[in-house]
């Protein structure tokens, strides 16, 4: 049984310009102990999808579908019940560590807040546990650093504090939204290694939200490629890299620098930008940027079909002879 199963998730916003379909019929699942990579360009709806799992979408958003955590629909819970889920059963590492921490509280107080709320620890016990969590994420001198404010820490250390906060109550599911944003390459590797080690140690599931396919190739078990609020391809990570079926996935892969080539080829960019959710094109939303688009792509809206067993793709041409060549 999947730990998390999202079924037909739809998130829209209304404005004088019309209705924006930010997430449109998205379905994903994550098994215990597995890592799902949620991949796509900025503006595809990845972060909004992640926020919807914790019911942290803006109040103007209209959300429908099902978000099942061990069979329990989170969208049907009261706000009081959701407060018991957030940070306890499901936790999230937000983007931009320097802006995600409260500058007027010490990092120790910010970690201890969740411990006191969800586990009922005393102030002293929560402080001791906060020190343990800082030690777990390999922050040096945790007994001293627990009293530091965010501005006294580097970006990498602030990211470790966010991880410590997220893992303090041993969640069964961790959502990491661009966990290495604004960090240099060395620190990125350290953070990802830390997450992988903690995941194995705690046995939790992980949703890794990113636009970096290099990270996905190394860290994910399964991949969902997202474009304009929809999943356009879903498969095991090996299948995505060996036999990409959707033109968008192929474009993302061609934009990755190749290491070790005698002469580095010129990187291929995907033309255009992600469409405005208020003015989505008819048919396939990717067709205006797709080098393989044909006339019927403008008339037919492709659904996510399992064209090759568990490898699902939303493309009208994926089943054509020679498509894999």
N, C-alpha and C positions, 0 to 999 in steps of 0.2 A: 504493500500500500504506500502511495506517495505521501511524504510528509506535508508537502504543500501542493495544492492543485488549484490553478486559476482557470476558470471556465468562462469563455465569452465575455471577457472584461471590456466594458465600454466606458470611456470618460469623455465628456463633452462640456463645452463652455458656450454660453450664449452671450451675444453682444449686439450692438446696433448693426454690425456688419454681417450678422447671421450666426450660425452655429458652427463651432469648431469641433471636429472629431479628433481629439488628441490621441486617444487610444480606441481602436475600433475592432472589437471582436477578438481580442488577444486570449490565447490559451497556452499555458505552460505548466509544467509540473517538475518537482524536485524530490528525489528520493533521499532518505536519511543517509548522511555521510557523503553525499555526492555534491559536485560543484557544477552549477549551471552558469555558463557565460552568456550574458544578455548583451548583444553587440549591435552597434549602429552609430551613425553620425549624430552629432548634436542636433536636437530638434526632432528626433525620431519617437520620443515618448518613453525612453528608458527610465529616466528618473521618476517621471510621473507614475509609471507602472510600479516602481519600487515603493514609492510613497503610499500608493493605494493599498498595498499589502498591510501597512500599519495604519491605514485610514488617516493619513496626514495630508490628503489632497486639500487644495484651497476650498473654502466654504462655498464658492460659486460653482464648483464642479458638480456635474451630475454623473453619478457612478452607478452602473448596473452590472449584473453578472453574478458570479460566485467566486469567493476566495476561501477555499477550504483548507484549514490547518488541522490535520489529522481528522478530517471529516466534519469539522465544525466551521460553519460559514461565518467568517469574520464580519461580513457586511451586515449580518443580521444581529450582531451583538450591540448592547447598549454601550454608551461611552464609558461608563464605570467598568464594564467587563473588558473593554478594549485596553483600559489603563493597566489591567492585570496581564495583558498579553504583551504590550509594548515594553521592551527592555527585559522581559522575563522569558517568555517563550520565543519571541522574535525580537531581534535587535538589529540596528542599522548603523553602519559607519557612513557618515555624511561626507560630501565633498568639502574641500577647502578646510583643512583642520584649524588653521589660524582663525577663521571666522565662525567655526562651529562650536568653539568653546566660549563660555561666558567669561569675559575679561575681568569681572569684579569678584570672582570666586576662585579659590585655589583649586588646583586639579584634584587634590584629595577630596575636597568637599563635593566636587562634581561627580566623582566616582561613588562616593559614599551615599549620595542622594538616592540612587537606584537601589542600593543595598538596604537602606532603611525603609524605603517604600515597599519593596517586593519581598524582602526576607525578614523584616521586622527587627533588624539588628540595632543594638544600642549605638550611641554615638562613638563610644570607644571601640566596640567590636567592628563597626563599619570602617573606622580609620585603619585598624589593623588589617582588615581585608583589602582596603584600598592599597596599602603598602604591598601586600602580597600580589595584587593584580599588576602593580607597576613593576614588581620584580619579574612576574610572569612574562611581561612584554619586553623585558630586558632593558629597562631604564636603569642606568647606574645610580647608586646611592638613593634608593627609593624612600628611605626614611627621611631624607632631606628634601627630595623633590616633591614629596606629597604636600609640602607647604608652599610650593612655587605657584605663581600665577602664569597663565598661558604666555604672556609676553616675555617671560623669562626662559622659555623653552624654544628650541629650534623647530622648524616645520616638521622634521622627521620625528622628533620627540612628541610634538603635539599629536601627530598621527598615531603614535603608540598609545598616548593617553586615550584617544577616542576608541581605539581597539580595546583597551583595558575597561573602559566604561561599557562598551557593548558586550563584553564577555563576562562582566562581573557577576551576573546571575545565571551563567551557564545556559544560554539560549539554545534551543534545538535548531533554530534557523538564524543565520547571520546574513544580512544584506550589505554588501560592500559596494557603495556607489563611487566609482572612480577613486579607489583608495590610495592611488599613487599620484594623484594630480598635484602639480607644482613641486614635486620632489625630484631631486637629481637621480640619475640612473642607479648609482650605488645604493642610495637609500630606498629606491623603489624595490630593488632586489631583496633588500633586507626585510622590508615590510611584507612582501609577498611570501618570502620564506617563513616569516613569523606566522602569517595567517595559515599557511599550509600545515605547519607544525602544530599549531593550536587546534586546527580542525581535526587532525588525526588524533590528537590527545583527548579532545572533548567529544569526538564523534558527531559533530554537528553538520548540518547541510549548509551550503554556501551558495548565494546568488551573487555572481561577480558582474557588476554593471560596468561596462567599459567600451571604448571605441578602439582599443588596442588589440588587434588580432594576435600579436606576438605573445602578449600575456595570456590570452585565451588558449593558444596552442600549447603552452607549457603548464597551465594551471587547471583548465576546465576538463570535465568528463563529457558534458553535453553542451551544445551550443544552440542558441536561438538567435537568428539574425532578424533585426527589427528595422522596419522602414515605414515612415509615415503612419505610425500608430499600429502597425500590424506585424505579425511574424511572417516573414516571407520564406524562410528556410529553417528547418530544425532537424538536427541529427547529432550523432556522436561526434566528438571533436575530430576523430581520425577521418570520418567520412566527409566532413566539411572541407578539410584541407586536401584530401585525396581526390574527391569527386564533387566539387561545388556545382550545384545545379542552377541556382538563380543568377541572372546577370549582375545583380547588385553584389552578391557574395563574391563573384568572380572579380568584379571591379575593386572591391575592398582588398582582395588578396593580391591583385596586380599592383596595388599602391604600396605594398610592403617592400622595403629595400632588401635586396638579396645579398647575403654575406658569402664571401669566398669566390665570387665570379671574377674571372680574369679582367673583364671589362664590364663595369656595372651598367646595366641597361637603364635607359631613361624611364623614370617612374611614370606610370599612367594614372592620370587623375580622372575621376568620374565627373563629367561635365555637369554644370548646373548646380542647384542646391535643393535641399529637401523642400517639398512644396508647402505653401501656406495651408495650415489646416482649415482655414475658412474657405479656401478655393482649391480643393483637391481635384486633380484631373479625372476625367471619366475613365472607366475601365481600370486597367492596371495603373496604380499611382506612380510607378517607376518609369512608365513608358516614355515620357519626355526626355529622360536621361539615358535610356537604354539603347545600346548599339544594335540589339537584336529585335527591336520592336517591329511589328507588322501591323497591318490595318486592323485586324481583329482585336489587337490589344487595347484599342480605344473603345471597343464596344462591349467587351466581356470582362467582368471583374473576377480575377482568378481566386480560387479558394485554396487553402492549404491542404494538399492531397499527398498521401504517402505514395509517391510515384515509384520509389524503390524500397519497399518494405518500410522500416522505421525511419527512413530518410524522407522527410516531407518537404514539399516545395510549393510555393504559390506562383506558378508561371505556366502560361498556356503552351509554351514551346518546349518545356522540359521533357515531355514524353515523345518528342519527335525523334526519328531515327538519326543517329549521328550527333545528337546533342552533347553527349559526353566527350566527343572528340575535341 
